[in-house]
Amino acid sequence: MNGTLLQYIIGQRKLSFFVHLKYSNRLLQLTDF
């Protein structure tokens, strides 16, 4: 159960990281005229 919880937390962190990366990329594209 502990291992599953750890994997879930790691998955969530990876997901938020990728979302942040995508958002930053989009922000850069918007500000790059």
Phi and psi in degrees as a GROMACS rama.xvg file:
@    title "Ramachandran Plot"
@    xaxis  label "Phi"
@    yaxis  label "Psi"
@TYPE xy
-63.6511  -42.661  ASN-2
-62.2907  -40.1185  GLY-3
-64.6385  -41.6565  THR-4
-63.332  -41.577  LEU-5
-62.661  -45.018  LEU-6
-61.9419  -38.9562  GLN-7
-62.8713  -45.4969  TYR-8
-63.3744  -44.1618  ILE-9
-62.1794  -41.808  ILE-10
-61.5795  -42.8138  GLY-11
-64.3469  -41.4614  GLN-12
-65.5482  -41.5074  ARG-13
-62.3807  -43.1291  LYS-14
-61.3022  -48.5822  LEU-15
-64.337  -34.5207  SER-16
-65.0276  -44.1334  PHE-17
-66.9858  -38.5051  PHE-18
-63.5664  -42.4589  VAL-19
-62.8458  -41.2159  HIS-20
-62.9423  -45.6441  LEU-21
-61.6771  -44.6431  LYS-22
-63.2669  -42.7547  TYR-23
-63.2258  -41.6509  SER-24
-60.8  -45.2787  ASN-25
-64.4489  -40.5474  ARG-26
-63.0499  -41.8497  LEU-27
-63.6862  -41.2998  LEU-28
-65.7492  -37.0702  GLN-29
-69.4295  -36.9647  LEU-30
-85.831  -11.3574  THR-31
-91.1424  91.2742  ASP-32
